């Protein structure tokens, strides 16, 4: 495992960030921006599923916000991996980092589970009342993603 982590830390993209404070700053800022896109779109969607903004049909806003969240997730993962390889030995021993990764995986599983459910299909019908199961997924999603953001912030302090 140590050899793999050392290999990752010596990849050219990692070396670039290790040697340039400006490059690291830009990638870190991009990571935060994409996390904002991800979490912002998820919060907006979850709040709509929970009943806020009922004047906007869920069938209209959900597909758009889901795609925005997926794009934010993909770009946050890309920039996150790039940041990870700069110090992989430190990150794999960081409790905050490991908790953040577990929460991100849990958040993705929750979203996939919801989107594959009958409750989600029912919620997207015109003038449909959002099923309780969909609302519970939205509430869980809010808790998971806010927790992931907090765990991510703790990485720098633990």
TABELWO-V388706 format. One record per residue. RES is the residue in one small letter. BURIAL is + if it has 16 or more other ideal C-beta (glycine too) atoms within 10 Angstrom, else -. D_FIRST is the distance of its C-alpha to the first C-alpha in whole Angstrom. Layout:
# TABELWO-V388706
res & burial & d_first
RES & BURIAL & D_FIRST
RES & BURIAL & D_FIRST
This chain:
# TABELWO-V388706
res & burial & d_first
x & - & 0
x & - & 4
x & - & 5
x & - & 5
x & + & 6
x & - & 9
x & - & 10
x & + & 11
x & + & 12
x & - & 14
x & - & 16
x & - & 20
x & - & 20
x & + & 18
x & - & 19
x & - & 23
x & + & 22
x & - & 21
x & - & 24
x & - & 27
x & - & 28
x & - & 30
x & - & 27
x & + & 25
x & - & 28
x & - & 29
x & + & 26
x & + & 26
x & - & 29
x & + & 29
x & + & 26
x & - & 28
x & - & 31
x & + & 29
x & + & 28
x & - & 32
x & + & 33
x & + & 31
x & + & 32
x & - & 36
x & + & 36
x & + & 35
x & + & 37
x & + & 40
x & + & 39
x & + & 39
x & - & 42
x & + & 44
x & + & 43
x & + & 44
x & - & 47
x & - & 47
x & - & 49
x & - & 51
x & - & 53
x & - & 50
x & - & 49
x & + & 46
x & - & 46
x & - & 47
x & + & 44
x & + & 41
x & - & 40
x & - & 40
x & + & 38
x & + & 36
x & - & 35
x & + & 35
x & + & 32
x & - & 30
x & - & 31
x & + & 30
x & + & 27
x & - & 26
x & + & 26
x & + & 25
x & + & 21
x & - & 22
x & + & 22
x & + & 20
x & - & 17
x & + & 18
x & + & 19
x & + & 15
x & + & 14
x & + & 16
x & + & 14
x & + & 11
x & - & 9
x & - & 13
x & + & 13
x & - & 10
x & - & 12
x & + & 16
x & - & 18
x & + & 20
x & + & 17
x & - & 16
x & + & 20
x & + & 21
x & + & 18
x & - & 20
x & + & 23
x & + & 23
x & - & 22
x & + & 25
x & + & 27
x & - & 26
x & - & 27
x & + & 30
x & + & 31
x & - & 31
x & - & 32
x & + & 35
x & - & 36
x & - & 36
x & - & 38
x & - & 42
x & + & 42
x & + & 41
x & - & 43
x & - & 46
x & + & 45
x & + & 46
x & - & 49
x & - & 52
x & - & 53
x & - & 51
x & - & 50
x & + & 47
x & + & 46
x & - & 44
x & + & 41
x & + & 40
x & + & 41
x & - & 39
x & + & 36
x & + & 37
x & - & 37
x & + & 34
x & + & 33
x & + & 34
x & - & 33
x & + & 29
x & + & 29
x & - & 31
x & + & 28
x & + & 25
x & + & 27
x & - & 28
x & + & 24
x & + & 23
x & - & 26
x & - & 25
x & + & 21
x & - & 23
x & - & 25
x & - & 22
